[in-house]
């Protein structure tokens, strides 16, 4: 999914978009301890997909706030102070519903 066009990404439904974001988040979580650089790459890919998802006008409904909160919370977990007390398990549980 690293070289996907906006038009292609926008053609997918929100649950598909979130599932793909979740796949990259899962990869980032799995590599966090083993290889921080690889984890960072997957995290950045997830952020890129989140940004596209936010930009997608069909998601400018009640979902937009949640998508923005997910982005904020992921940034807090991966590069911030983890003020929201996120865990690998919580992220895996969140994305498992997509």
Secondary structure, 3 states (H helix, E strand, C coil): CCCCCHHHHHHCCHHHHHHHHHHHHHHHHHHCCCCHHHHHHHHHHHHHHHHHHHHCHHHCCCHHHHHHHHHHHHHHHHCCCCCCCCCHHHHHHHHCCC
